[in-house]
Amino acid sequence: MRIIVVGDGKVGHALAEELSKEHHDVTIIDNNSEVLKRSEDLLDVLCVQGNGANAKTLLDAEADKADIIIAATASDETNMLCCLIAKRLGAKYSIARIRDPEYNESLTLLKAELGIDMTINPERAAALEINKMLRFPFSGNIESFAKGHVEMVEFRVQESDHIVGHPLHSLSLHCPTLPRVLYAAVERNGVVTIPNGSFVIQPGDRVYVAADMVTITSYFRHLGRNAHRVKSALLLGGSRISFYLARMLASTGVSVKLVELSEKKARLLDESLPGVDVILGDGTDQELLEQEGIRDTDAFVALMDRDEENLITGLFAVHQQVNKVIVKSNHITYADVIASMGLDNIVSPRSVTVDNILRYVRARVNSHGTTVEKLYRLVGGKAEALEFIAKAGDPYIGIPLKDLTSRPGTLVAVIVRKGKVIVPFGNDHIEGGDSVVIISSESGISDLNEVIRK
């Protein structure tokens, strides 16, 4: 695909690097000749110097022939204008990074009026990622589908779990009170399996289960995984991520304390976050953290501007035996080293942004028939989860799944119809407009008709 990236900053450069590795024709636009020279030397990309919101610059980059334009400059307004002009010139899809919380309320209108196909707010996306980690503190991987209606959660099976030793088709007999979820994928000894009814789960398996938010929460409560549910959280730093995260946590009844060094910022946060205890102070001060009850808090999240301070305070929280410690760091290349020190949960806003955009791009690459909305790589890339929108005229519409032929190594995981989540069994069927989540152990699926047919 022909892809234009406007803005050669950290996000833009990381996107260009990943997209070029995936063999796309990538062009980078930026005003700064020095950063473009660096990208030209390091990456297999074409560079165009100029203003990405200028029609001439976009034409020089052949925006009229582009499949996707990604506007990732430091200015929200420039990004929106880039997308508007590029779409008018002929670009098929547009993605804009929009960070200002002021635009959140009117994003739907902005997307419609400016022709923007996807927007990404790095700070809000990072906050959502952290919020998911706090909802399921035992999980290493959580994905959302169908506009948040469906969640897929990965967990490690323990010897005491009720699901051990029974074929999946008989679980309802052995565990009648166990909420019904979809067992989407299982990794055992490095091998990924898309399980059928005869599959038997064993201790040590990494299992991916999918359902709606209420059901998935009840499922893990039944397994006893909610023993350490987060009821209180201590956040360091009054960043935008902290703002979004504190609001999310407070709305679910979590007791939140937020420490901020700047008096002006602390006052603004106090006014805009009712129900959150905003504390004026230095988050790196161990005495202050002890006074605010770090030992008694369920979760500690370090979101200060400097990654080094986040890592140091995170290590202190681990030393204080806080159950869940999460730190913000864009130094993901050192993730293994950081994890060896006891910090397993690292969130990088840059990586979250890049991953979200790459998912959209990969979905467009795979979208030749039935529309692919999202594509997720699971279990280290050994399996894929694809979300399709079913077409009314397709031959599988209205036919019970038991009467259809499924492609080997694939599974119809979830159907979402008018906001209702259906974990499908043989008598269920697909209707036009449904969101359908497919799990596959192989890549390259581009159409729902490749997965299910008469």
C-alpha positions as CSV (number, residue, x, y, z in Angstrom):
1,M,0.0,0.0,0.0
2,R,1.0,3.6,-0.5
3,I,1.2,5.3,2.8
4,I,2.1,8.9,3.7
5,V,3.2,9.8,7.2
6,V,3.1,13.5,8.1
7,G,5.3,14.4,11.0
8,D,8.7,12.7,11.5
9,G,8.6,12.8,15.3
10,K,8.9,9.8,17.6
11,V,5.5,8.4,16.6
12,G,5.8,9.2,12.9
13,H,9.3,7.7,12.7
14,A,8.2,4.5,14.6
15,L,5.2,4.1,12.3
16,A,7.3,4.6,9.2
17,E,9.8,2.0,10.4
18,E,7.1,-0.6,11.1
19,L,5.2,0.1,7.9
20,S,8.4,-0.2,5.8
21,K,9.2,-3.5,7.4
22,E,5.8,-4.7,6.3
23,H,6.7,-3.8,2.7
24,H,4.5,-0.8,2.2
25,D,5.6,2.2,0.1
26,V,6.1,4.8,2.7
27,T,6.6,8.6,2.3
28,I,7.4,10.9,5.2
29,I,6.6,14.6,5.1
30,D,8.2,17.0,7.6
31,N,9.5,20.6,7.7
32,N,12.8,19.6,9.4
33,S,15.5,18.6,6.9
34,E,17.7,17.1,9.7
35,V,15.1,14.6,11.0
36,L,14.2,13.7,7.4
37,K,17.9,13.0,6.6
38,R,18.1,10.6,9.6
39,S,15.0,8.8,8.4
40,E,16.3,8.6,4.8
41,D,19.6,7.1,6.1
42,L,17.9,4.6,8.5
43,L,14.7,3.6,6.7
44,D,13.6,2.4,3.3
45,V,11.3,5.4,2.8
46,L,10.9,8.4,0.6
47,C,11.2,11.8,2.3
48,V,9.5,15.1,1.2
49,Q,10.3,18.3,3.0
50,G,7.5,20.8,3.5
51,N,4.3,21.6,5.3
52,G,1.9,18.6,5.4
53,A,-1.1,20.9,5.4
54,N,0.0,22.4,2.1
55,A,-1.7,21.0,-1.0
56,K,1.4,21.4,-3.1
57,T,3.5,19.4,-0.5
58,L,0.9,16.7,-0.4
59,L,0.8,16.5,-4.2
60,D,4.6,16.3,-4.3
61,A,4.2,13.2,-2.0
62,E,1.5,11.9,-4.4
63,A,-1.3,12.1,-1.8
64,D,-3.7,11.8,-4.7
65,K,-2.5,8.2,-5.2
66,A,-2.2,7.3,-1.5
67,D,-4.1,4.5,0.1
68,I,-3.6,6.0,3.6
69,I,-2.4,9.2,5.1
70,I,-1.4,9.3,8.7
71,A,-1.1,12.8,10.3
72,A,1.1,12.6,13.4
73,T,2.5,16.1,13.8
74,A,2.6,17.9,17.2
75,S,-0.4,20.1,16.2
76,D,-4.0,18.7,16.3
77,E,-5.2,21.4,13.9
78,T,-2.5,20.6,11.4
79,N,-3.3,16.9,11.5
80,M,-7.0,17.5,10.9
81,L,-6.2,19.9,8.0
82,C,-3.8,17.4,6.5
83,C,-6.5,14.7,6.5
84,L,-9.1,17.1,5.0
85,I,-6.8,18.2,2.1
86,A,-5.4,14.7,1.4
87,K,-8.9,13.2,1.2
88,R,-10.0,16.0,-1.2
89,L,-7.0,15.2,-3.3
90,G,-7.9,11.5,-3.5
91,A,-6.3,9.7,-0.6
92,K,-8.5,6.7,0.3
93,Y,-8.2,6.7,4.1
94,S,-7.0,9.2,6.7
95,I,-5.8,8.9,10.3
96,A,-5.2,11.9,12.6
97,R,-3.5,12.1,16.0
98,I,-5.7,14.4,18.1
99,R,-4.5,14.9,21.7
100,D,-6.4,17.9,23.1
101,P,-9.2,16.8,25.5
102,E,-11.3,19.7,24.2
103,Y,-11.8,17.9,21.0
104,N,-13.1,14.7,22.6
105,E,-16.7,15.8,22.8
106,S,-16.9,16.6,19.1
107,L,-14.8,13.9,17.6
108,T,-17.7,12.2,15.8
109,L,-18.7,15.5,14.2
110,L,-15.1,16.3,13.3
111,K,-14.5,12.9,11.7
112,A,-17.7,13.2,9.6
113,E,-17.0,16.8,8.4
114,L,-13.3,16.4,7.8
115,G,-13.4,12.9,6.3
116,I,-11.2,11.4,9.0
117,D,-11.5,7.7,9.1
118,M,-9.6,7.1,12.4
119,T,-8.5,9.4,15.3
120,I,-6.1,8.4,18.0
121,N,-5.5,10.2,21.3
122,P,-2.2,8.8,22.7
123,E,-2.8,9.8,26.3
124,R,-6.4,8.6,26.4
125,A,-5.4,5.3,24.6
126,A,-2.7,4.8,27.2
127,A,-5.2,5.5,30.0
128,L,-7.6,2.9,28.6
129,E,-4.7,0.4,28.4
130,I,-3.9,1.0,32.1
131,N,-7.5,0.9,33.1
132,K,-7.9,-2.5,31.5
133,M,-4.7,-3.7,33.3
134,L,-6.2,-2.6,36.6
135,R,-9.6,-4.2,36.0
136,F,-7.8,-7.6,35.4
137,P,-4.6,-7.3,37.4
138,F,-3.8,-11.0,36.8
139,S,-3.9,-10.7,33.0
140,G,-1.0,-10.1,30.7
141,N,-3.0,-9.2,27.6
142,I,-6.5,-7.6,27.1
143,E,-8.1,-6.6,23.8
144,S,-11.4,-4.9,23.1
145,F,-13.6,-5.4,20.0
146,A,-16.9,-4.1,18.6
147,K,-16.5,-0.6,20.1
148,G,-15.7,-2.0,23.6
149,H,-18.7,-4.4,23.8
150,V,-16.4,-7.4,23.7
151,E,-13.3,-8.1,25.7
152,M,-10.7,-10.8,25.1
153,V,-8.6,-11.6,28.2
154,E,-5.5,-13.8,28.5
155,F,-4.7,-15.7,31.7
156,R,-2.5,-18.5,33.0
157,V,-4.5,-21.6,34.1
158,Q,-3.8,-22.8,37.6
159,E,-4.1,-26.3,39.1
160,S,-7.1,-25.3,41.2
161,D,-9.1,-23.8,38.4
162,H,-12.5,-25.6,37.8
163,I,-12.0,-25.7,34.0
164,V,-8.9,-28.0,34.3
165,G,-9.3,-31.6,33.0
166,H,-12.7,-31.4,31.3
167,P,-13.5,-31.2,27.6
168,L,-14.9,-27.8,26.8
169,H,-18.2,-29.2,25.5
170,S,-18.9,-30.7,29.0
171,L,-17.8,-27.7,31.1
172,S,-21.4,-26.6,31.6
173,L,-22.2,-30.1,33.2
174,H,-19.2,-30.0,35.6
175,C,-19.4,-26.3,36.3
176,P,-23.1,-25.3,35.9
177,T,-22.6,-21.9,37.5
178,L,-19.6,-21.0,35.4
179,P,-20.5,-18.0,33.1
180,R,-20.5,-18.9,29.5
181,V,-17.5,-17.5,27.6
182,L,-15.7,-18.3,24.4
183,Y,-12.4,-20.1,24.6
184,A,-10.7,-18.4,21.7
185,A,-7.1,-19.6,21.8
186,V,-4.8,-21.7,23.9
187,E,-1.0,-21.7,24.0
188,R,0.7,-24.8,25.4
189,N,4.5,-25.3,25.2
190,G,4.8,-22.6,22.6
191,V,2.1,-24.1,20.3
192,V,-1.1,-22.2,19.7
193,T,-4.4,-24.1,19.3
194,I,-7.9,-22.8,18.3
195,P,-9.8,-25.2,20.6
196,N,-12.9,-27.3,19.7
197,G,-15.4,-28.9,22.0
198,S,-13.2,-31.9,22.7
199,F,-10.2,-29.8,23.8
200,V,-9.1,-30.3,27.5
201,I,-7.4,-27.3,29.3
202,Q,-4.4,-28.2,31.4
203,P,-2.6,-26.3,34.2
204,G,0.0,-23.8,32.8
205,D,-1.9,-23.2,29.6
206,R,-2.2,-19.6,28.5
207,V,-5.9,-19.2,27.6
208,Y,-7.7,-16.4,25.7
209,V,-11.4,-16.1,26.6
210,A,-13.9,-13.6,25.1
211,A,-17.3,-12.3,26.2
212,D,-19.0,-9.0,27.1
213,M,-17.6,-7.0,30.0
214,V,-20.1,-8.2,32.6
215,T,-19.8,-11.8,31.7
216,I,-16.0,-11.8,31.6
217,T,-15.9,-10.1,35.0
218,S,-18.2,-12.7,36.5
219,Y,-16.2,-15.5,34.9
220,F,-13.0,-14.5,36.6
221,R,-14.8,-13.9,39.9
222,H,-16.0,-17.5,39.6
223,L,-12.4,-18.6,39.1
224,G,-11.3,-16.6,42.2
225,R,-9.1,-14.2,40.2
226,N,-10.8,-11.1,41.6
227,A,-9.4,-11.7,45.1
228,H,-7.1,-8.7,44.6
229,R,-9.6,-6.4,42.9
230,V,-8.3,-2.8,42.7
231,K,-10.3,-0.7,45.2
232,S,-7.7,2.1,45.7
233,A,-5.0,3.6,43.4
234,L,-2.2,6.1,43.8
235,L,-1.3,8.1,40.7
236,L,1.9,10.1,40.3
237,G,2.0,13.1,37.9
238,G,-0.8,15.3,36.7
239,S,-0.4,14.5,33.0
240,R,-3.2,14.0,30.5
241,I,-2.9,10.3,31.0
242,S,-3.5,10.8,34.7
243,F,-6.5,13.0,34.0
244,Y,-8.1,10.4,31.8
245,L,-7.2,7.5,34.0
246,A,-8.3,9.2,37.3
247,R,-11.7,10.0,35.7
248,M,-12.1,6.4,34.5
249,L,-11.2,4.9,37.8
250,A,-13.3,7.3,39.9
251,S,-16.4,6.5,37.7
252,T,-16.1,2.8,38.7
253,G,-15.9,3.5,42.4
254,V,-12.1,3.2,42.8
255,S,-10.6,5.5,45.5
256,V,-8.0,7.6,43.7
257,K,-5.2,9.8,45.0
258,L,-3.2,11.9,42.5
259,V,0.1,13.6,43.4
260,E,1.2,16.6,41.4
261,L,4.2,18.9,41.9
262,S,2.8,22.0,40.1
263,E,0.5,24.1,42.2
264,K,-1.3,25.5,39.1
265,K,-1.8,22.1,37.5
266,A,-2.9,20.5,40.9
267,R,-5.5,23.2,41.3
268,L,-6.9,22.6,37.8
269,L,-7.0,18.9,38.3
270,D,-8.8,19.3,41.6
271,E,-11.5,21.4,39.9
272,S,-11.9,19.1,37.0
273,L,-11.8,15.7,38.8
274,P,-14.5,15.6,41.5
275,G,-14.1,12.6,43.7
276,V,-10.4,12.4,43.2
277,D,-8.0,13.4,46.1
278,V,-5.5,15.7,44.4
279,I,-2.3,16.1,46.5
280,L,0.2,18.9,46.0
281,G,3.7,17.4,46.4
282,D,6.7,15.7,44.9
283,G,5.9,12.2,43.8
284,T,9.5,11.1,44.1
285,D,9.5,11.9,47.8
286,Q,9.4,8.6,49.6
287,E,8.2,10.2,52.9
288,L,5.3,11.7,51.1
289,L,4.4,8.4,49.5
290,E,4.5,6.7,52.9
291,Q,2.3,9.4,54.4
292,E,-0.3,8.9,51.6
293,G,-0.4,5.2,52.4
294,I,1.5,3.6,49.6
295,R,1.7,0.3,51.5
296,D,-2.1,0.1,51.8
297,T,-2.9,1.0,48.2
298,D,-4.0,-1.7,45.7
299,A,-2.4,-0.1,42.7
300,F,0.4,2.4,42.1
301,V,0.7,4.1,38.7
302,A,3.7,6.4,37.9
303,L,2.9,8.8,35.1
304,M,5.4,11.6,35.5
305,D,7.1,13.3,32.6
306,R,10.5,11.7,33.1
307,D,10.7,7.9,32.6
308,E,13.6,7.7,35.0
309,E,11.5,9.0,37.9
310,N,8.6,6.6,37.0
311,L,11.0,3.7,37.1
312,I,12.6,4.7,40.4
313,T,9.2,5.3,42.1
314,G,7.8,2.1,40.6
315,L,10.7,0.1,42.1
316,F,10.0,1.7,45.5
317,A,6.3,0.7,45.2
318,V,7.4,-2.9,44.4
319,H,9.6,-2.8,47.4
320,Q,6.6,-1.7,49.5
321,Q,4.8,-4.8,48.2
322,V,2.0,-3.0,46.3
323,N,0.0,-5.6,44.4
324,K,-0.2,-3.8,41.1
325,V,2.6,-1.4,39.9
326,I,2.4,0.2,36.5
327,V,4.9,2.7,35.1
328,K,5.0,4.9,32.0
329,S,8.1,4.5,29.9
330,N,8.9,4.9,26.2
331,H,12.1,3.0,26.6
332,I,10.5,-0.3,25.6
333,T,13.8,-1.7,24.2
334,Y,14.8,-2.1,27.9
335,A,11.5,-3.9,28.8
336,D,13.2,-7.2,29.7
337,V,15.8,-5.4,31.9
338,I,13.1,-3.5,33.6
339,A,11.0,-6.6,34.1
340,S,14.0,-8.4,35.7
341,M,13.9,-5.8,38.4
342,G,10.3,-6.6,39.3
343,L,8.4,-4.1,37.0
344,D,6.3,-6.3,34.7
345,N,3.7,-3.7,33.7
346,I,5.1,-0.9,31.5
347,V,2.9,1.3,29.3
348,S,4.3,3.3,26.5
349,P,2.0,6.0,25.0
350,R,4.1,5.9,21.8
351,S,3.8,2.1,21.5
352,V,0.1,2.2,22.2
353,T,-0.4,4.8,19.5
354,V,1.7,3.0,16.9
355,D,0.0,-0.3,17.7
356,N,-3.5,1.1,17.3
357,I,-2.7,2.7,14.0
358,L,-0.9,-0.4,12.7
359,R,-4.0,-2.5,13.5
360,Y,-6.1,-0.1,11.4
361,V,-3.6,-0.2,8.5
362,R,-3.4,-4.0,8.7
363,A,-7.1,-4.3,8.6
364,R,-7.2,-2.1,5.4
365,V,-4.5,-4.3,3.8
366,N,-6.6,-7.4,4.5
367,S,-9.9,-5.8,3.5
368,H,-10.8,-6.8,-0.1
369,G,-14.2,-8.3,0.5
370,T,-16.2,-8.1,3.7
371,T,-14.9,-5.1,5.6
372,V,-12.2,-5.8,8.2
373,E,-12.6,-3.4,11.1
374,K,-9.7,-4.4,13.2
375,L,-6.8,-6.9,13.2
376,Y,-5.0,-8.0,16.3
377,R,-1.9,-10.2,16.6
378,L,-2.3,-12.6,19.5
379,V,0.2,-14.8,21.4
380,G,3.3,-13.1,20.0
381,G,1.9,-13.1,16.4
382,K,1.1,-16.8,16.4
383,A,-2.7,-16.2,16.0
384,E,-4.9,-13.3,14.8
385,A,-8.2,-11.9,15.9
386,L,-10.1,-10.2,13.1
387,E,-13.3,-8.1,13.4
388,F,-15.5,-8.1,10.3
389,I,-18.8,-6.3,9.5
390,A,-21.0,-8.9,7.8
391,K,-22.7,-8.0,4.5
392,A,-26.4,-8.5,4.1
393,G,-26.1,-10.3,0.8
394,D,-23.4,-12.8,1.7
395,P,-24.3,-16.5,1.4
396,Y,-23.8,-17.4,5.1
397,I,-26.4,-14.8,6.3
398,G,-29.2,-16.3,8.4
399,I,-27.9,-19.9,8.3
400,P,-27.2,-21.6,11.7
401,L,-23.4,-21.9,12.2
402,K,-23.8,-25.7,12.6
403,D,-25.0,-25.9,9.0
404,L,-22.0,-24.0,7.7
405,T,-18.5,-25.2,6.8
406,S,-15.7,-23.4,8.8
407,R,-12.1,-23.0,7.6
408,P,-9.7,-25.3,9.5
409,G,-7.8,-23.4,12.3
410,T,-10.5,-20.7,12.6
411,L,-13.3,-20.0,15.0
412,V,-16.3,-17.6,15.0
413,A,-15.6,-16.2,18.5
414,V,-18.2,-13.5,19.0
415,I,-21.1,-11.9,17.3
416,V,-22.3,-8.4,18.2
417,R,-25.8,-7.4,17.0
418,K,-27.2,-4.0,17.8
419,G,-25.0,-3.7,20.9
420,K,-25.9,-7.2,22.2
421,V,-23.0,-9.6,22.6
422,I,-23.6,-13.2,21.5
423,V,-21.1,-16.0,22.3
424,P,-22.1,-18.2,19.3
425,F,-23.0,-21.9,19.3
426,G,-24.3,-24.1,16.6
427,N,-27.9,-22.7,16.4
428,D,-26.7,-19.1,16.3
429,H,-26.5,-17.3,12.9
430,I,-25.0,-14.1,11.5
431,E,-27.1,-11.2,10.1
432,G,-26.1,-8.3,7.9
433,G,-24.4,-5.5,9.8
434,D,-23.3,-7.8,12.7
435,S,-19.8,-7.3,14.0
436,V,-18.1,-10.8,13.8
437,V,-14.9,-11.6,15.6
438,I,-12.9,-14.4,14.1
439,I,-9.9,-16.1,15.7
440,S,-7.4,-17.7,13.3
441,S,-4.1,-19.6,13.7
442,E,-3.0,-18.4,10.3
443,S,-2.6,-15.0,8.7
444,G,-3.8,-13.6,5.4
445,I,-7.6,-13.9,5.8
446,S,-9.2,-11.0,4.0
447,D,-12.9,-11.9,3.8
448,L,-15.5,-13.4,6.1
449,N,-16.5,-15.7,3.2
450,E,-13.1,-17.3,3.4
451,V,-13.9,-18.4,7.0
452,I,-17.5,-19.7,6.8
453,R,-19.5,-20.9,3.8
454,K,-22.4,-23.2,2.9
